[in-house]
Amino acid sequence: MPPYRILRTWIWELVALILAIGLITAITVLLATYDGKQAPEWGFRLNFNALLALLSTIHRAIVVVIVSQVISQRKWEWYGGRARPLADLQLFDSGSRGSWGALLLITKVLWRDVITLTAAIVLCASFLVGPFVQQASRTSECSFPVLGLNASVPFAHYVPRSGGYYNIAESPTMEPGIPTPDIAAAILSSIMAPEGVENQISSSCSSGNCTFPDGDPEELGSGHVGDDDLASYSTVGMCNKCVDVVSLVSAEESTTTTTKDILYALPNGLNFTYDRSQIDSKVAEIWPTEDLDWMEGLFTPELKAASRWAYINATFMARARGSIEDDANLTAIMCSLYPCLRTYTVSVTNNQLDEREIRSDILRADTRGQTSNPNKFESWQSSNNPWYHYTAVKSPCRIDDGNIYDEKNMFSLPMATNMTLYSLTNATEDGQESYHYEYRNVTAPEQCIYRQNAQFVKAISTVFHNEIFVGDCNLYKGLQCYKHNYQANAGMLTDLGAGAVLRTLYNDGAVHFNDINRWFDSFTNAMTNRFRFEYGTNPFNDTIRSALLSEKGLSPSLSEDLPSGLAQGLAWRTTTCIDMHIHWLLLPVILTAVTVFLSVWTIIANWRHRHDRPVWKENILPLIFYGHRIESTNPDAFAARSPRKELADDIELTHRGSGRQPDDTSDEEERLVHKEGKLMEASEMMDISKNIPVTFRWPNGAETTSTAAPPHEKGWLRRRKPQAVEADSLLGENAASMHHGSGLSTISIDTFETDVRGEQLQEVSRPTMAYGRL
């Protein structure tokens, strides 16, 4: 006996299973591909979420179809092992058709049939596939670089590109380093409003969000701002170091009995007498100090290196209001303002510039082959050589070709520049550490070299020494602060700088070191910003070099050709992006995996019985063809509820075809006879049933047009006689009608012929149909 074609029966479910796996894979791949990216625009009014919804809906429908077939096939196994209530048949049928039926089926098969229970749970949970896929695809704001939009921030590789000092030909005194009005105005603006808008960096960012990723990389593990993947930009600037020297102040009280005054003095000679009882008493003074050896232990190597070529080393001392015996009201501070290289990380967010300084380095003198004693090197005040610069080399550094160089390989570049830097170094002799100046030869590409012209430094230093950090304050009908040696008829402008600084530092008597140090920080930040957007230019090049070598210095025509120093970046546009939450895909993936397991398990179980059990799944024809094999353990109750005669009287079969005689055996009957001992597959029953017309007789003889036989088919009408029903084994109770030898049960149906034309009732022969055993 050939086996049943199990795989062929399940072929469409297997195809659907592969499609379900492909769909959930496609959903996952789509989300992973576009995670963190802008939602694609495909046109045709189809967006990303609509595609996901479509795929998830198809996936859910496929899962439902597969598990419905599993449930339908399980109902035949449900009745095969033991007697079950006939109503379970309806529960299984409803359970394969929808969620509510599946819920009712769960209560029936709980702890009895794990496969059916799992399939019903999958069917109930399948409606969650769509919402869970939508939850897996959320949206968030994200940014993408936009080409063609401007993104730049000013930085100064070389200062100045123009202005700041007169060239020798235009100098009123024919001396180098004479300040121009523009640098004086920049200094006064930084003093009066260091946090003002006019002294802040203005970035250019077309989209409002810009980054600058092409800067110089920071050394790994630098730990400056907690990020080892930094891109930084450096600029020539101004820095400050302030030291609290109040511990070095000596206080000497007056020995006279007529006054109550005290003399405060520092080792550098700065002093004043404070007398609270006097009408005109000095309370504050600021003065330049070139030699800082008087600071003794406070004169650290860092301060020594910074102050060597500083714009100014200014000492400020003040006595706040209070008891004359209270020395806590005394403040003394020394601040060194010097050229430096300041390094930042930069970004623009929502049109707000965000700069974070990560370090600063002292600019050292580039002496260009100076051979004199380094510890006796001339001061910049007397230097008129335009080749001299304050210089710093940044390492590591990115140059134009995109390569990164550091101190180990900078010298290998063919176009590198040779320099002689005047540096402070330390040495250990006889166990004692000492510091001294020496010349150090350095070779580096121009993109890594930052310079500030010595004449520009001298111009700033001149303003600081003569106009800003030199003056004192007296209490006379209020606080009066003037430049040192101020004359009443000299005019207000001569007192503008020193007076403004002293009033700010004195702060109405609330004098504290932290406040003074904070103000100097703000002032040097403002001056650095001025260097960047007003005086800075790109790396030192042949144009600047030729201009500096000319007798007239940097001419106005050349100055106009020099571009502002700008760091170029990327403009980012904020848009909506896909944000994948993969944990929401667990349910669809689990449902798919469980569906695969249920299908494979069911197919394997059917394959094991491929010689004796066909696959019927949702087909109801087996109940008609093999209804006599349904056995009841309580036949009396069944008969009472559904009398056999009533059942028999309600069944009518009508032969189709005008050429068939009532005593002929149909092809379908022949097939049944030749299939002795073997149950038909669902497809075979379907083929046979197509040629077996039936009607259902409603009570009281009611007949609808949908159940009535067509007029041309009423020529032969077969009706079961009551005695034929007794011989029928529809309920499996009449063992006498079973043919043990053939394994078939025979249903004999006595029929009556109705002559439609003559309306005469005639008895005709009865065909015999043989059905196999269930």
Buried (B, 14 or more C-beta within 10 A) or exposed (E): EEEBBBEEBBEEBBEBBEBBBEBBEBBBEBBEEBBEEBBBEEEEEEBBBEBBBEBBBEBBBBBBBBBBBBBBBBBBBBBEEEEBEEEBBEBBBBBBBBBEBBBBBBEBBEEEBEBBBBBBBBBBBBEBBBEBBBBBBEEEEBBBBBEEBBBBBBBBBBBBBBBBBBBBEEBEEEEBBBBBEBBBEBBBBBBBBBEEEEBBBEBBBBBBBBBBEEBBBBEEEBEBBEEEEBBBBBBBBBBBBBBBBBEBBEEEEEEEEEEBBBBBBBEBEBBBBBBBEBEEBBBBBBBBBEEBEBBEEBBEEEBBBBBBBBBBBBBBBBBBEEEBEEBEBBBBBBBBBBBBBBBBBBBBBEEEBEBBBBBBBBBBBBBEEBEEEBEEBEEBEEBEBBBBBBBBBBBBBBBEEEEEBBBEEBBEBEEBBEBBBBBBEEEEEEEEEEEEBEBEEBBBBBBBBBBBBBBBBBBBBBBBBBBBBBBBBBBEEEBBBBBEEBEEEEEEEBBBBBBBBBBBBBBEBEBEBEEBBEBBBBBBBBBBBBBBBBBBBBBBEEBBEEBBEEEEBBBEEBBEEBEBBBBEBBBBBEEEBBBBEEEBBEBBBEBBEBBBEBBEBBBEBBBEBBEEBBBBBBBEBBEBBBBBBBEBEEEEEBBEEEEBEEBBBEBBBBBBEEEEEBEEEBEBBEBBBEBBEBBBBBBBBEEBBEEBBEBEBEEEEEBEEEEEBEEEBEBBBBBBBEEBBBBBBBBBBBEEBBEEEEEBBBBBBBBBBBEEEEEEEEEBEBBBBBBBBB
